[in-house]
Amino acid sequence: MATSWELHHADVPLLLPNAWDLGSALAFAEAGFPAVGTTSFGIAASAGLPDGGRSSKAATAALAAQLCSLPVHITTDIEDGYSDDPSEVADFVAQLAALGVAGINVEDSTDGHLVDPAVSVAKVAAVKRSSPAVFVNARVDNLWFREQATVEAVVRRASAYADAGADGIFVPGLADPEDIRSVTAAIGLPVNVLAHASLTVAELSGLGVPRVSSGSLPYRAGLDAAVNIANPLRDGRHLPAATSYWEMQSRLVSFSQDSAD
């Protein structure tokens, strides 16, 4: 299996699908993706909770414990680290690393607002001291939450996190081609963006992007798909095609047997 570094420096971008439970992760692994992430939104929403309120900590750790037995790299979305205390964030990441987690995303916002970048710098540095092998993808939320939403402000924060030891920079909301080109040129680390409708993965690669995440899109699209299946059934139309019950059951049976060995 390719290393995390190799996946981020390949000829094509690392396309990272984000899972919200074991079934979705098994499906992504079966589809051949070399790495699978988690989505804090999908995990929180599955429990009936809004994203971003530090509500996904226990569920993320529990899911990571399951997923790390899969033959893929696992990276976890840990919101802002679930604490203001860098040592507590580092301790949590160390627990994930002990399970086999290869990487994390850690945000520089809390409850939908940017925090002082010095706080995030301290968290990144603490994590790298405690778990140097974990790929730290430092998330810069200026554009996502429309606060200090300029390329210059993004680059300033990203540079501070790079100096603190971050291995990659995640900029959700980065969508304009010229802005993408400017950010990737200014940051000496792999830049991660969210997949979006206006640019293909190949086009993002041409702008200097080596990592593309699906984010919560699979979870949200899955809910849309569920409604789009129920509606035709109600309207008397034919069943759509889907992976069979038996194939999915077989995956779960195999996973359960492997986990028990």
Sequence and secondary structure as in RCSB ss.txt:
>XXXX:A:sequence
MATSWELHHADVPLLLPNAWDLGSALAFAEAGFPAVGTTSFGIAASAGLPDGGRSSKAATAALAAQLCSLPVHIT
TDIEDGYSDDPSEVADFVAQLAALGVAGINVEDSTDGHLVDPAVSVAKVAAVKRSSPAVFVNARVDNLWFREQAT
VEAVVRRASAYADAGADGIFVPGLADPEDIRSVTAAIGLPVNVLAHASLTVAELSGLGVPRVSSGSLPYRAGLDA
AVNIANPLRDGRHLPAATSYWEMQSRLVSFSQDSAD
>XXXX:A:secstr
   HHHHHTSSS EEE EESSHHHHHHHHHTT SEEEE HHHHHHHTT  TTSS  HHHHHHHHHHHTTSSSEEE
EE TT SSS HHHHHHHHHHHHHHT  EEEEESEETTEE  HHHHHHHHHHHHHH TTSEEEEE  TTTTTSS S
HHHHHHHHHHHHHTT SEEE TT   HHHHHHHHHH SS EEEE BTTB HHHHHHTT  EEE TTHHHHHHHHH
HHHHHHHHHTT        HHHHHHHHHHHHHHHH 
